[in-house]
Amino acid sequence: MTRRELITLLGSAAVSWPLTARASEADPSNSRQSATSAVQKLHQFAQASTTLQRLAVERSFAGYSATGTVVLRQPEANEGTASPHLKFAGSRAWLALSEQRMAAQDYTGAIACAHAGLQELGPRYAPGAVIDDTDLKLLAADERLRTGHAQDAAAIMLRILTMRTQLYVELHADEIAE
């Protein structure tokens, strides 16, 4: 399905019912992740025989907020429980916040948001056949930060979060439409 077809499908789909789930708060013991979480929203769209489910999660940092979304091809059968893809939507929101902070030249904020996104995405993001060297790049980012190069560290962490979210989509390609 192309992006245009997906947008057309979503644009013409009717909202069946909204469900709301509470986001878990950021871990206050982790000083690098001082961002807060907001309300997560779940909408289900239906058209003909194709059912799509849109997960939207909002994350906030220092008065700024962003929404991360995931469109699933089939509704999940685990109604009443949180979707495993909510964390992926959350990491997309952190990615958007990190990009905002980077554009505003708030490198410390960009690093904090990228770190929060990496933490929320977790360790299971890549297909088994992928050789992942992003942990080494995180060490390079830490070294750049330690030596006073916050802009470089933020740029590296932003690229890592972007790569890991792309790998997550590859890993779950049968479930994730966009």
Backbone bond lengths (Angstrom), bond angles and torsions (degrees), N, CA, C in turn:
res aa  C-N    CA-C-N  psi(-1)  N-CA   C-N-CA  omega(-1)  CA-C   N-CA-C  phi
1 M - - - 1.439 - - 1.532 107.75 -
2 T 1.319 116.69 130.58 1.452 120.50 179.72 1.512 110.01 -81.89
3 R 1.323 115.18 163.62 1.463 120.57 178.95 1.526 110.70 -59.45
4 R 1.336 116.78 -41.84 1.474 121.25 -179.65 1.523 110.51 -61.79
5 E 1.350 116.76 -43.55 1.462 120.38 178.39 1.526 110.78 -63.52
6 L 1.330 115.76 -40.29 1.458 119.85 179.19 1.525 111.19 -63.65
7 I 1.323 116.44 -44.99 1.471 120.11 179.59 1.520 110.22 -63.47
8 T 1.335 117.04 -41.39 1.462 120.83 177.52 1.515 110.56 -62.63
9 L 1.331 115.71 -44.04 1.453 120.78 179.17 1.523 111.12 -61.08
10 L 1.320 116.57 -47.89 1.466 120.06 -179.30 1.524 111.54 -67.43
11 G 1.319 116.58 -37.36 1.460 120.23 -179.41 1.513 112.28 -65.05
12 S 1.328 117.00 -33.02 1.457 119.79 -177.49 1.524 113.22 -95.57
13 A 1.302 115.91 -7.07 1.473 119.54 -179.09 1.520 110.61 -77.91
14 A 1.303 115.09 148.06 1.476 120.22 177.84 1.523 109.04 -97.12
15 V 1.300 115.47 143.70 1.463 120.05 178.32 1.520 107.85 -74.83
16 S 1.330 115.44 121.63 1.460 120.04 -179.20 1.528 111.12 -74.59
17 W 1.284 115.97 -55.43 1.464 120.17 177.08 1.519 108.85 -165.72
18 P 1.324 117.15 142.67 1.471 118.94 175.99 1.523 110.51 -90.00
19 L 1.278 115.46 140.50 1.463 122.88 173.40 1.515 107.25 -121.85
20 T 1.280 117.27 146.04 1.454 119.70 -179.21 1.513 109.75 -123.63
21 A 1.306 114.56 136.96 1.467 120.71 175.91 1.518 107.96 -128.84
22 R 1.287 116.20 145.80 1.459 120.51 178.96 1.514 110.66 -83.86
23 A 1.315 115.74 137.94 1.468 120.25 176.29 1.516 108.85 -81.45
24 S 1.284 115.51 149.29 1.457 118.46 175.85 1.522 108.80 -77.63
25 E 1.313 115.95 144.81 1.460 120.28 -179.41 1.517 110.38 -71.15
26 A 1.305 115.94 152.40 1.462 120.46 176.35 1.528 109.06 -63.35
27 D 1.305 116.32 148.70 1.450 121.97 -178.23 1.530 109.69 -68.05
28 P 1.351 118.93 109.47 1.458 120.38 -176.83 1.523 112.76 -67.40
29 S 1.329 117.82 -18.05 1.454 119.29 179.61 1.521 111.84 -77.47
30 N 1.304 117.23 -13.47 1.465 121.60 179.88 1.522 108.42 -97.75
31 S 1.319 117.51 102.76 1.455 120.99 -174.84 1.516 112.69 -67.01
32 R 1.330 118.60 -25.35 1.460 120.54 179.08 1.520 111.03 -74.19
33 Q 1.330 116.96 -20.79 1.457 120.92 179.74 1.524 108.49 -110.71
34 S 1.341 114.95 73.91 1.454 119.74 -177.44 1.514 111.90 -93.08
35 A 1.312 116.35 10.48 1.454 120.76 -178.20 1.525 110.10 -82.46
36 T 1.304 115.22 157.41 1.460 120.14 179.47 1.514 110.47 -110.28
37 S 1.302 114.36 158.81 1.454 120.85 179.21 1.518 109.24 -105.45
38 A 1.302 115.64 150.76 1.468 120.83 179.45 1.522 109.51 -115.41
39 V 1.309 115.91 -162.15 1.456 121.75 -175.61 1.532 110.26 -76.53
40 Q 1.312 116.05 139.95 1.457 121.52 175.80 1.527 107.70 -99.79
41 K 1.312 115.84 139.76 1.458 119.89 -179.85 1.520 109.84 -121.27
42 L 1.298 114.78 144.30 1.450 121.16 -179.46 1.523 108.27 -128.18
43 H 1.327 116.87 124.90 1.458 121.96 177.95 1.523 108.02 -125.29
44 Q 1.303 115.51 143.13 1.449 118.81 177.87 1.517 108.01 -116.12
45 F 1.336 115.85 131.32 1.450 122.41 180.00 1.523 108.63 -112.97
46 A 1.333 116.07 144.08 1.459 119.06 177.94 1.517 110.34 -138.06
47 Q 1.320 116.90 138.98 1.452 122.04 173.74 1.521 106.84 -152.03
48 A 1.324 115.64 127.47 1.460 122.48 -178.71 1.530 109.41 50.91
49 S 1.329 117.14 -129.43 1.460 119.32 -178.58 1.524 112.61 -94.54
50 T 1.332 117.21 -5.09 1.458 121.04 -179.31 1.523 109.47 -92.14
51 T 1.307 116.21 124.85 1.450 120.68 177.84 1.518 108.20 -114.18
52 L 1.323 115.52 126.36 1.453 121.40 176.91 1.516 108.76 -117.67
53 Q 1.293 115.00 148.00 1.458 120.65 178.27 1.520 107.18 -124.23
54 R 1.319 116.69 127.66 1.461 121.71 -179.19 1.517 108.97 -107.87
55 L 1.323 115.96 121.52 1.455 121.82 175.28 1.519 107.70 -103.11
56 A 1.308 117.21 129.60 1.460 121.53 177.84 1.520 108.61 -128.13
57 V 1.333 115.77 129.73 1.460 121.56 -177.87 1.518 108.12 -130.47
58 E 1.310 116.02 134.39 1.462 121.05 178.56 1.526 109.44 -106.80
59 R 1.313 115.58 136.33 1.460 122.20 175.66 1.522 108.13 -126.18
60 S 1.329 115.95 149.20 1.469 121.62 -177.81 1.514 110.86 -129.00
61 F 1.329 114.51 148.27 1.456 121.60 176.48 1.526 108.46 -151.04
62 A 1.311 116.62 123.47 1.467 123.28 173.94 1.530 112.55 49.70
63 G 1.320 116.95 43.17 1.462 120.71 177.30 1.521 114.18 85.73
64 Y 1.307 118.92 -2.86 1.459 123.07 178.30 1.520 107.99 -108.13
65 S 1.324 116.37 149.64 1.454 118.81 177.97 1.525 110.16 -140.48
66 A 1.318 115.06 159.02 1.458 121.95 177.89 1.517 108.02 -150.14
67 T 1.312 114.92 155.13 1.456 121.24 179.28 1.516 109.42 -113.14
68 G 1.307 115.34 133.42 1.461 121.61 174.20 1.515 108.52 -109.54
69 T 1.329 117.06 136.70 1.452 120.61 -178.89 1.524 111.27 -125.61
70 V 1.320 114.41 154.76 1.452 123.07 174.14 1.524 105.74 -139.80
71 V 1.325 116.69 132.44 1.456 121.34 175.18 1.520 107.22 -108.50
72 L 1.333 115.36 120.42 1.460 121.69 -179.54 1.519 109.83 -98.37
73 R 1.317 115.93 144.01 1.461 121.36 -178.15 1.525 112.46 -68.41
74 Q 1.296 118.44 -40.24 1.456 122.78 -177.99 1.519 108.78 -126.69
75 P 1.327 116.60 143.56 1.468 117.04 176.13 1.518 109.71 -64.64
76 E 1.307 114.95 145.98 1.456 119.43 -179.36 1.524 110.08 -80.11
77 A 1.304 115.37 143.36 1.457 121.15 -176.82 1.524 112.88 -77.85
78 N 1.322 116.98 -8.85 1.470 120.22 -175.25 1.524 111.46 -91.08
79 E 1.342 116.45 55.83 1.458 120.23 179.10 1.519 109.74 -61.46
80 G 1.311 116.06 143.52 1.456 121.66 -179.10 1.517 112.72 90.64
81 T 1.336 117.18 -12.16 1.459 120.29 176.40 1.519 108.52 -119.34
82 A 1.300 115.75 160.39 1.462 120.94 -178.59 1.525 110.27 -71.18
83 S 1.314 116.09 140.43 1.458 121.74 177.33 1.525 109.71 -70.17
84 P 1.328 118.03 141.57 1.461 119.31 175.16 1.525 111.71 -65.79
85 H 1.324 117.23 -18.33 1.461 120.72 -179.28 1.531 113.08 -86.21
86 L 1.346 118.03 -3.46 1.461 120.21 176.31 1.531 110.51 -62.40
87 K 1.317 116.83 -36.40 1.472 119.96 178.34 1.519 110.29 -65.96
88 F 1.326 117.45 -35.51 1.461 120.72 176.64 1.529 109.90 -65.94
89 A 1.327 117.05 -43.20 1.471 119.85 176.41 1.525 109.86 -60.99
90 G 1.328 117.23 -40.10 1.461 121.30 176.90 1.515 111.67 -62.15
91 S 1.333 117.27 -41.15 1.468 119.61 179.18 1.523 110.91 -66.65
92 R 1.336 117.47 -32.55 1.469 119.99 175.30 1.528 110.88 -66.97
93 A 1.334 116.93 -36.53 1.470 120.06 176.24 1.529 110.09 -65.08
94 W 1.336 117.15 -43.15 1.472 120.63 177.29 1.522 110.51 -62.39
95 L 1.331 117.04 -37.48 1.460 120.69 177.91 1.530 110.21 -61.74
96 A 1.328 116.84 -45.02 1.469 120.48 178.29 1.528 111.04 -62.74
97 L 1.327 116.87 -40.91 1.468 120.29 177.86 1.524 111.18 -65.06
98 S 1.327 116.54 -40.51 1.458 120.47 178.62 1.527 110.47 -63.11
99 E 1.330 116.45 -41.09 1.468 120.15 177.16 1.531 111.11 -63.62
100 Q 1.340 117.02 -40.63 1.472 121.22 177.43 1.527 110.39 -60.88
101 R 1.307 116.78 -48.11 1.462 122.02 -178.08 1.533 110.60 -65.05
102 M 1.328 117.21 -37.65 1.465 121.42 177.77 1.533 110.07 -64.10
103 A 1.333 116.60 -44.72 1.466 120.97 179.38 1.532 111.48 -62.84
104 A 1.333 116.43 -31.30 1.466 121.30 178.95 1.529 111.75 -85.81
105 Q 1.327 117.44 4.72 1.457 124.62 -178.78 1.532 112.48 60.47
106 D 1.323 115.19 29.01 1.465 122.15 172.63 1.529 106.28 -96.88
107 Y 1.324 116.23 80.20 1.455 121.35 -172.59 1.526 112.19 -68.66
108 T 1.317 116.96 -34.87 1.462 120.21 176.89 1.520 110.04 -63.82
109 G 1.335 116.89 -43.43 1.464 121.19 176.71 1.520 112.01 -64.79
110 A 1.337 117.12 -40.09 1.466 120.97 178.34 1.520 110.58 -62.34
111 I 1.334 116.52 -41.08 1.465 120.83 178.50 1.527 110.02 -65.07
112 A 1.327 117.43 -45.02 1.469 120.78 -179.75 1.531 111.15 -61.35
113 C 1.323 117.10 -42.28 1.466 120.41 -179.89 1.527 111.55 -69.42
114 A 1.333 117.35 -41.68 1.468 120.58 177.68 1.526 110.09 -62.95
115 H 1.315 116.57 -42.08 1.471 120.54 178.35 1.529 110.16 -62.03
116 A 1.333 117.09 -44.00 1.465 120.25 178.78 1.530 110.64 -61.96
117 G 1.333 117.15 -39.25 1.461 120.99 178.31 1.517 112.35 -65.31
118 L 1.328 116.48 -40.58 1.465 120.65 177.83 1.524 110.56 -65.47
119 Q 1.334 116.35 -40.67 1.467 120.36 178.73 1.529 110.66 -64.56
120 E 1.333 116.28 -43.97 1.468 119.23 -177.62 1.527 111.19 -68.30
121 L 1.315 117.88 -37.93 1.464 121.02 179.32 1.526 110.40 -64.55
122 G 1.309 116.36 -39.42 1.459 120.69 176.69 1.517 113.24 81.75
123 P 1.338 116.01 -172.51 1.472 120.86 -173.29 1.529 115.67 -85.80
124 R 1.317 118.42 -10.82 1.469 120.97 -176.05 1.528 109.94 -103.82
125 Y 1.312 115.55 79.51 1.464 120.37 -176.21 1.517 113.69 -128.15
126 A 1.330 118.94 -12.34 1.463 121.24 -172.81 1.528 111.91 -116.72
127 P 1.340 116.27 142.50 1.466 119.14 172.50 1.523 110.07 -60.42
128 G 1.322 117.22 152.68 1.457 121.73 -175.67 1.519 114.89 -59.86
129 A 1.319 117.87 -30.12 1.465 121.24 -176.57 1.530 113.22 -79.73
130 V 1.313 117.47 -7.89 1.463 121.37 -176.37 1.526 110.50 -83.30
131 I 1.324 115.50 131.65 1.463 120.57 172.60 1.524 105.89 -90.60
132 D 1.319 115.65 110.84 1.461 121.60 -172.97 1.532 110.27 -103.08
133 D 1.332 115.71 119.18 1.467 120.40 178.51 1.530 112.06 -110.33
134 T 1.328 116.57 17.45 1.460 118.53 -176.28 1.529 112.90 -68.08
135 D 1.332 117.78 -24.66 1.468 119.08 175.84 1.534 110.54 -63.47
136 L 1.335 116.45 -38.59 1.470 119.92 176.58 1.526 110.73 -64.61
137 K 1.311 115.69 -38.46 1.467 119.55 179.11 1.529 111.12 -67.96
138 L 1.338 116.46 -33.41 1.468 119.16 174.96 1.522 110.75 -63.69
139 L 1.328 116.72 -37.91 1.469 119.90 175.85 1.528 110.43 -63.37
140 A 1.322 116.80 -39.43 1.469 120.42 177.13 1.525 110.52 -64.26
141 A 1.333 117.04 -39.92 1.465 120.54 177.68 1.526 110.77 -63.49
142 D 1.327 116.70 -42.76 1.469 120.66 177.77 1.528 110.99 -61.12
143 E 1.318 116.02 -40.31 1.472 120.22 178.96 1.534 110.75 -65.99
144 R 1.324 116.81 -42.13 1.478 119.91 178.49 1.526 109.79 -63.47
145 L 1.300 117.25 -39.50 1.462 120.80 178.80 1.526 110.33 -66.86
146 R 1.316 116.82 -43.55 1.463 121.48 -179.79 1.524 111.87 -61.07
147 T 1.329 117.39 -32.96 1.464 121.19 -178.92 1.529 112.53 -91.84
148 G 1.336 116.72 12.15 1.461 120.19 173.35 1.519 116.08 88.36
149 H 1.303 117.46 17.71 1.467 121.04 -179.50 1.526 109.98 -110.52
150 A 1.319 116.03 68.88 1.462 121.96 -175.54 1.526 112.33 -62.85
151 Q 1.325 117.67 -36.77 1.461 120.09 -179.47 1.528 110.35 -62.47
152 D 1.330 117.18 -44.64 1.463 120.98 177.90 1.530 110.79 -63.56
153 A 1.319 116.65 -43.98 1.463 121.01 -179.69 1.526 110.77 -61.38
154 A 1.326 116.39 -42.90 1.470 120.48 179.30 1.528 110.67 -63.62
155 A 1.334 117.13 -43.10 1.465 120.95 -179.80 1.527 110.81 -62.76
156 I 1.319 117.25 -41.73 1.465 121.13 179.47 1.524 110.31 -64.76
157 M 1.333 116.86 -46.50 1.468 120.23 -178.68 1.520 111.56 -64.62
158 L 1.327 117.01 -37.06 1.460 121.01 178.09 1.534 110.03 -63.84
159 R 1.340 117.00 -42.71 1.475 120.40 177.53 1.528 111.03 -63.80
160 I 1.322 117.11 -39.29 1.469 120.43 179.99 1.525 110.57 -64.56
161 L 1.334 116.69 -45.68 1.466 119.60 178.91 1.526 110.30 -62.47
162 T 1.317 117.13 -40.22 1.465 120.90 177.45 1.532 110.24 -61.46
163 M 1.328 117.24 -47.38 1.469 121.06 179.92 1.525 111.37 -61.53
164 R 1.321 116.67 -43.49 1.459 119.36 -177.42 1.523 111.70 -68.22
165 T 1.329 118.25 -35.81 1.465 119.20 176.92 1.530 110.29 -67.91
166 Q 1.321 117.47 -36.00 1.468 120.29 176.25 1.527 111.11 -65.83
167 L 1.321 116.82 -40.16 1.457 120.71 177.12 1.527 111.34 -64.73
168 Y 1.332 116.53 -36.22 1.464 120.75 177.81 1.523 110.25 -61.89
169 V 1.327 116.64 -42.01 1.465 120.63 178.32 1.527 109.88 -62.58
170 E 1.325 117.68 -41.39 1.466 121.21 176.91 1.525 111.16 -62.08
171 L 1.325 116.60 -43.20 1.461 121.45 -179.04 1.521 111.23 -61.94
172 H 1.324 116.68 -37.53 1.467 121.98 -176.49 1.527 111.63 -111.29
173 A 1.318 117.45 34.05 1.467 122.49 -175.67 1.525 112.81 -59.33
174 D 1.318 117.40 -30.08 1.462 120.03 179.57 1.524 112.37 -73.69
175 E 1.322 117.52 -18.47 1.478 121.66 -177.68 1.525 112.87 -106.45
176 I 1.334 117.48 -34.26 1.471 121.73 -172.78 1.517 110.24 -95.97
177 A 1.342 115.93 123.01 1.461 121.42 177.11 1.518 110.70 -87.55
178 E 1.318 117.98 -35.29 1.473 122.91 179.48 1.507 109.86 -163.70
